[in-house]
Amino acid sequence: MRKASFLFISLITLAGCIQYQDEGKLPILGPREAEHKTVEGKDLIDTVYHTIDNFQFVNQDSAIVNNETFKGKYYVADFFFTSCPTICPIMSANMLTLYDDFKGEPNLNFLSHTIDTRHDSVKVLKRYSTKLGVSSDRWHFVTGAKDDIYGIAKSYLVSAKEDKNSPGGYIHSGALILVDGKGRIRAYYDGTKEEDIVKMKRAIKAILSQ
Amino acid sequence: MMRIASAFILVIIVVVTGCNSTAKPGKDLYVKHCQNCHGYSGEGLKGLIPPLTASKFIAEHQKQIPCWLRNGISEELTVAGKKYTDPMPAMPHLTNVEISNLMNFVNTSFGNDLEKLTIKEIDKMLEGCN
């Protein structure tokens, strides 16, 4: 009987370890292509992973933010708007707990794109970020040309569009997207669900400690 | 014996459901309409969304809150010493009963310990909205 309990506990511990390891090995998401190469006369097949398209936006401090800003760092991206009456506040609240929990971690940044480019000017974004108590050292709130923002949402493989029938006039994904230092999507989490945020924090801790 | 046991269980179920009937709808309405902004524990969101844990403010604005729920509010509010300028959207679809349930949930949650309001009182407050 004692042996059985020991075996049971061992199995649970092992299962826990496997889960922890898995979080440290996040998959690379999105479509991928095979690239044929000829190296020293040999035919080789290389996998080309989906990466975030080139972008250039302006943040709350009027600074340019582009792919280079996040090179070699992990970052969490989302799509929101400051006057959003539905899911945005809880997404911001959850992002804020990530921002606070990983304070002093220079390799994790945050990128929030407004999808209401008409209303959310640099000034409005500055006010919002100040009220949230965060700085552009680590958390960029960006705006840009409407088509560019909606275009980059497609590259993150999430939805963002105007919709007159939705509260606030826009419809958008509530996903928090984890992107690695090479611009590859590594995970999606539901920014409105506490249990997803717990999972996300564990995964980020694991990848940053590698 | 079996019959007595079944009747006893039925009575317990009825009593428990009855007890919950006033608290539950208020909480469900809070989760559906308010929690995304005001938070799971009524904590609000930093300088953007005021907390509902500010008992003094809640107590002093009992008459206005039903109107804010129905018509929204865009004027600046000072809650627990902090200024909040972002508007709260109107929820014209909420019925008087729903507003009453919401009010009473907030009045008795998040550290607030206020008297429950009757539907008649809520009706009167809503009639007096600007």
Contacts between the chains, C-beta under 8 A, distances in Angstrom:
chain1	res1	chain2	res2	distance
A	83	B	86	7.8
A	83	B	87	7.8
A	85	B	37	7.7
A	85	B	89	4.3
A	86	B	36	6.2
A	87	B	36	6.0
A	89	B	36	5.5
A	89	B	37	4.3
A	89	B	45	5.4
A	89	B	48	7.1
A	89	B	49	6.0
A	90	B	35	7.6
A	90	B	36	4.5
A	90	B	37	7.5
A	90	B	39	8.0
A	92	B	45	6.5
A	92	B	48	7.7
A	93	B	39	6.6
A	93	B	45	5.3
A	96	B	45	7.8
A	96	B	46	7.3
A	128	B	48	7.1
A	130	B	47	7.5
A	131	B	46	6.0
A	131	B	47	3.5
A	131	B	48	4.8
A	132	B	45	7.4
A	132	B	46	5.2
A	132	B	47	7.1
A	132	B	48	6.3
A	133	B	46	5.3
A	133	B	47	7.0
A	167	B	89	7.3
A	192	B	36	7.2
A	194	B	40	7.6
